Amino acid sequence: MQDYVRRILTSSVYEVAEQTPLDTMNLLSARLGAKVLLKREDMQPVFSFKIRGAHNRIAQLSEAERARGVICASAGNHAQGVALSASRLGIRAIVVMPTTTPTIKVGAVRRLGGEVVLFGDGFDAARGHAAELAEKHGYVVVHPFDDPDVIAGQGTIGMELLRQHPGEIGAIYVPVGGGGLAAGIAAFVKFLRPEIRVIGVEPEEAASMKAAIAAGHPVALDQVGLFADGVAVRQVGDETFRICRELLDDIVTVTADEICAAIKDIFDDMRAIAEPAGALALAGLRRQVETGEAPKGALIAINSGDNVNFDRLSYVAERAEIGERAEALFSVEIPEQPGSHRAFSRMHGQRSITEFNYR
């Protein structure tokens, strides 16, 4: 991993990216009985960590490559990083995005100067179309995760974490989509502080890295859920798999309801609204604290981004109570006769019923 440490230390990310704060989550720490810190990558210029890897890759291009223009496939956050970096460097950027991409991300890419092409209903379809366009027109492909320069750019987060918190760290929880962020952070942290656990977190409905490690090689999932669209990747990269299999201490999978609860936690502590992928790592941290699997020492979660459509917040608010186990959802059958509803309600005693749908 020495090559990755060198790449990280000499990366070009700070030409456009910022060192983001590492904030203590006081309310959640008190509730869990553990020191919980949040790495605020949502405070980057594009509200996501992806600017780091995108710029570090594009900055390495030769003049001839820059003249050809760049292309990428992305569900939104990498796309914004590519668009901003290319704009700063005077390079044409074509961005292929799934048709399911939240409109807030599509609009942001266009405002940053990227030429948006909407194609397919998921990242993999968009990636295939981007490859076809690159071959046809000669664009340089900027991969969202499976590229050493991209991995090194993301790895600068690990470098910052060790500078910002030189004391005891029990674990760093990292969201996993294609694996670039987890690979970069693990490469740096494990080289300098091997005692720190680096734990990947995936949605149950898109656990591509967990499936790859179980199989011993990257595998394509039959389908992935799109709630956490920023990590909805059917198959991880070859290089990211190689690094994560070697260096990750564990992979935790969480439900959509647990992610919603973590979004609420971030709002309660920081007054920031994370996107589902952004709150993914915190959901995994909470899961391990509640099951007693979290190690001693400070626990750090990466908030990877805040690019969430406003119209999704009603769903998040509705499901957060279930994710916190403060509310339960039941489906029952009752007899079709007078008094059934009253008898059903009495069964709950003094518990509150917030909603009842009958059909």
C-alpha positions in Angstrom: 0.0 0.0 0.0 3.0 2.3 0.0 2.3 3.4 -3.5 -1.2 4.5 -2.5 0.1 6.4 0.5 2.5 8.3 -1.8 -0.3 9.0 -4.2 -2.5 10.3 -1.4 0.3 12.5 0.1 1.0 14.1 -3.3 -2.6 14.4 -4.6 -4.0 17.5 -6.2 -7.3 17.5 -4.5 -6.9 20.8 -2.6 -6.8 22.8 -5.8 -10.6 22.5 -5.6 -11.6 20.5 -2.5 -11.5 21.6 1.1 -10.4 20.0 4.3 -13.8 19.3 5.9 -14.6 19.5 9.6 -14.7 16.5 11.9 -17.6 17.3 14.2 -18.7 15.6 17.5 -22.3 14.4 17.5 -23.1 15.4 21.1 -26.7 14.3 21.2 -26.1 10.9 19.6 -22.9 10.3 21.6 -24.9 10.8 24.8 -27.7 8.5 23.7 -25.3 5.7 22.5 -22.8 6.1 25.4 -19.9 6.4 22.9 -18.0 9.3 21.3 -19.4 9.7 17.8 -17.8 12.0 15.3 -19.0 12.9 11.8 -16.6 13.7 8.9 -18.5 16.5 7.0 -17.9 15.7 3.4 -21.3 17.3 2.7 -19.5 20.6 3.1 -17.4 20.2 0.0 -18.1 22.7 -2.9 -20.3 20.0 -4.6 -21.7 18.8 -1.3 -20.0 15.4 -1.7 -16.6 13.8 -1.2 -16.5 12.8 -4.9 -14.7 16.1 -6.0 -11.5 14.7 -4.4 -11.1 11.7 -6.6 -12.5 13.3 -9.7 -10.1 16.2 -9.6 -7.1 14.2 -8.7 -7.7 12.0 -11.8 -8.4 14.9 -14.2 -5.4 16.9 -12.9 -3.1 14.0 -14.0 -4.2 14.2 -17.7 -1.8 15.2 -20.4 -2.5 18.2 -22.6 -3.4 15.8 -25.4 -5.9 14.0 -23.2 -7.4 17.3 -21.9 -8.0 18.3 -25.5 -10.1 15.2 -26.1 -12.5 16.0 -23.3 -13.6 13.7 -20.4 -16.6 11.5 -19.9 -18.0 9.8 -16.8 -21.1 7.8 -15.7 -22.5 8.7 -12.4 -25.7 8.8 -10.3 -24.8 12.4 -9.4 -22.0 13.1 -7.0 -19.1 11.9 -9.1 -20.7 13.8 -12.0 -20.7 17.1 -10.1 -17.0 16.5 -9.2 -16.1 15.8 -12.8 -18.1 18.8 -14.0 -16.5 21.2 -11.5 -13.0 20.0 -12.0 -13.2 20.0 -15.8 -14.7 23.5 -15.7 -11.8 24.8 -13.5 -9.3 23.3 -15.9 -11.0 24.4 -19.1 -11.9 20.8 -20.3 -15.1 19.6 -21.9 -17.0 17.2 -19.7 -19.8 14.8 -20.8 -21.7 13.2 -18.0 -24.0 10.2 -18.5 -26.5 9.9 -15.7 -29.3 7.3 -15.1 -32.8 8.6 -15.8 -33.6 7.8 -12.1 -31.0 10.4 -10.9 -32.5 13.0 -8.5 -33.2 16.2 -10.3 -31.1 18.2 -7.8 -28.0 16.4 -9.0 -28.9 16.7 -12.7 -29.4 20.4 -12.3 -26.2 20.9 -10.4 -24.1 19.1 -13.1 -25.5 21.4 -15.8 -24.9 24.5 -13.7 -21.3 23.4 -13.2 -20.8 23.2 -17.0 -21.3 19.5 -17.6 -23.1 18.2 -20.7 -25.7 15.8 -19.3 -26.8 12.7 -21.2 -29.7 10.8 -19.4 -29.6 7.1 -20.2 -30.8 3.8 -18.5 -32.5 3.1 -15.2 -29.3 2.6 -13.1 -25.6 3.2 -12.9 -24.5 0.1 -14.8 -26.6 1.0 -17.9 -25.2 4.6 -17.8 -21.7 3.2 -17.5 -22.1 1.1 -20.5 -23.4 4.0 -22.6 -20.5 6.2 -21.4 -18.1 3.5 -22.6 -19.7 3.5 -26.0 -19.5 7.2 -26.4 -15.9 7.3 -25.2 -15.0 4.7 -27.9 -16.9 6.6 -30.6 -15.7 10.1 -29.8 -12.3 9.5 -28.1 -13.2 11.0 -24.7 -11.1 10.1 -21.7 -13.1 8.1 -19.2 -13.0 9.3 -15.6 -14.1 6.2 -13.6 -16.1 7.0 -10.4 -14.2 4.5 -8.3 -12.0 1.9 -10.0 -9.0 4.0 -10.8 -5.8 4.5 -8.7 -5.9 8.3 -8.9 -9.5 8.4 -7.9 -8.9 6.1 -5.0 -6.0 8.2 -3.9 -8.1 11.4 -4.1 -10.7 9.8 -1.8 -7.9 8.6 0.5 -7.1 12.1 1.5 -10.0 11.9 3.8 -8.1 9.2 5.8 -5.1 11.5 5.9 -7.3 14.4 7.3 -8.9 12.1 9.9 -5.6 11.1 11.4 -4.5 14.7 11.6 -7.8 15.9 13.0 -8.1 13.2 15.7 -4.6 12.0 16.7 -6.1 10.3 19.8 -7.6 6.9 20.2 -9.9 5.9 17.3 -11.9 2.7 17.6 -13.3 2.5 14.1 -14.0 4.5 11.0 -17.3 3.7 9.2 -17.3 4.2 5.5 -20.1 4.0 3.0 -19.5 1.6 0.2 -20.8 1.8 -3.4 -18.1 0.9 -5.9 -15.5 0.9 -3.1 -13.3 3.8 -4.0 -13.8 5.8 -0.8 -13.4 2.7 1.4 -10.3 1.6 -0.5 -8.6 5.0 -0.3 -9.3 5.6 3.4 -8.3 2.0 4.4 -5.1 2.2 2.4 -3.9 5.3 4.3 -5.3 4.5 7.7 -4.1 0.9 7.8 -0.6 1.9 6.7 -0.2 4.4 9.6 -2.6 3.2 12.3 -3.3 -0.5 11.7 -5.1 -0.9 15.0 -8.0 1.3 13.8 -10.8 -0.7 12.4 -12.1 0.4 9.0 -15.6 -0.9 8.5 -17.6 -0.7 5.2 -21.3 -0.1 5.3 -23.7 -1.0 2.5 -27.5 -1.0 2.1 -29.0 -4.5 2.4 -30.5 -4.0 -1.1 -27.2 -3.1 -2.7 -24.5 -5.1 -0.8 -22.1 -5.6 -3.8 -18.9 -5.5 -1.8 -20.1 -8.0 0.7 -21.2 -10.3 -2.1 -17.8 -9.9 -3.8 -15.8 -10.8 -0.7 -18.1 -13.8 0.0 -17.5 -15.0 -3.6 -13.8 -14.2 -3.7 -14.2 -11.9 -6.7 -16.4 -9.1 -7.9 -19.9 -10.3 -8.8 -22.9 -8.6 -10.4 -26.0 -8.4 -8.3 -29.2 -9.2 -10.1 -30.7 -5.9 -9.0 -30.0 -3.1 -6.5 -32.4 -0.8 -4.6 -32.3 2.8 -5.5 -33.2 4.5 -2.2 -29.5 5.2 -1.5 -28.8 6.0 -5.1 -25.3 7.2 -4.4 -24.2 3.7 -3.6 -26.5 1.7 -5.9 -23.7 -0.2 -7.7 -24.3 -3.7 -9.0 -20.7 -4.7 -9.2 -17.6 -3.2 -7.4 -14.3 -2.6 -9.2 -11.5 -5.0 -9.5 -9.0 -2.7 -7.8 -11.3 -1.5 -5.1 -12.2 -5.1 -4.4 -8.5 -6.1 -4.1 -7.9 -3.4 -1.5 -11.1 -3.7 0.5 -10.8 -7.5 0.7 -7.3 -7.1 2.2 -7.9 -4.1 4.4 -11.5 -3.8 5.6 -12.1 -5.3 9.0 -15.8 -5.8 8.5 -18.8 -4.9 6.3 -22.1 -4.0 7.9 -25.4 -4.0 6.0 -28.3 -1.8 7.1 -32.0 -1.3 6.1 -33.5 1.8 4.4 -35.3 2.5 7.7 -32.0 2.5 9.6 -30.6 4.9 7.0 -33.7 7.2 7.5 -33.1 7.2 11.3 -29.4 8.1 10.7 -30.5 11.0 8.5 -32.6 12.3 11.4 -29.7 11.9 13.8 -27.5 14.1 11.6 -30.3 16.7 11.3 -30.8 16.7 15.1 -27.1 17.2 15.8 -25.9 19.2 12.9 -29.0 20.8 11.3 -27.8 19.3 8.0 -29.9 17.0 5.8 -27.8 14.1 4.5 -28.7 12.1 1.4 -29.3 8.4 2.1 -25.8 7.4 0.9 -24.4 10.2 3.1 -26.0 8.8 6.3 -25.2 5.2 5.4 -22.0 5.0 7.5 -23.7 6.5 10.6 -26.4 3.8 10.3 -23.8 1.1 10.3 -22.1 2.7 13.3 -25.4 2.8 15.2 -26.0 -0.8 14.3 -22.7 -2.0 15.8 -23.0 0.1 18.9 -26.5 -1.3 19.5 -25.3 -4.9 19.0 -22.2 -4.4 21.1 -19.9 -5.0 18.2 -18.4 -1.5 18.1 -14.8 -1.2 19.5 -13.8 1.2 22.3 -12.5 4.6 21.4 -13.9 7.3 19.2 -16.2 6.2 16.4 -16.1 8.1 13.2 -18.7 8.0 10.4 -18.2 9.6 7.0 -21.1 11.8 5.8 -20.4 11.4 2.1 -22.9 13.9 0.8 -26.1 16.1 1.1 -27.5 15.9 -2.4 -31.0 14.8 -1.7 -34.2 15.8 -3.5 -36.6 17.8 -1.3 -39.6 15.6 -2.2 -37.9 12.6 -0.6 -37.8 14.1 2.8 -41.4 13.1 3.6 -40.5 9.5 3.1 -37.4 9.8 5.2 -39.4 11.5 8.1 -42.1 8.8 7.9 -39.6 5.9 8.1 -37.1 7.4 10.6 -39.3 6.5 13.6 -39.4 2.9 12.4 -35.6 2.9 12.0 -35.2 4.2 15.5 -37.5 1.5 16.7 -39.7 4.2 18.2 -42.6 3.1 16.0 -43.7 -0.2 14.5 -45.7 -1.0 11.4 -48.1 -3.9 11.5 -50.3 -5.6 8.9 -53.2 -7.6 10.4 -56.5 -9.1 9.5 -59.6 -8.4 11.7 -63.1 -9.9 11.4 -65.6 -8.1 9.1 -68.1 -7.4 11.9 -69.1 -4.5 14.2 -66.8 -3.8 17.1 -63.7 -5.4 15.5 -61.8 -2.0 15.2 -62.6 -1.2 18.9 -61.4 -4.6 20.0 -58.2 -4.3 17.9 -57.5 -0.9 19.5 -58.0 -2.1 23.0 -55.4 -4.9 22.4 -52.7 -2.1 22.2 -53.5 -0.9 25.8 -51.9 2.6 26.3 -49.7 2.5 23.2 -50.3 5.3 20.7 -51.7 4.5 17.2 -50.5 7.2 14.9 -52.2 5.9 11.7 -54.7 3.3 10.8 -55.5 2.3 7.2 -58.3 -0.1 6.5 -59.2 -1.9 3.3 
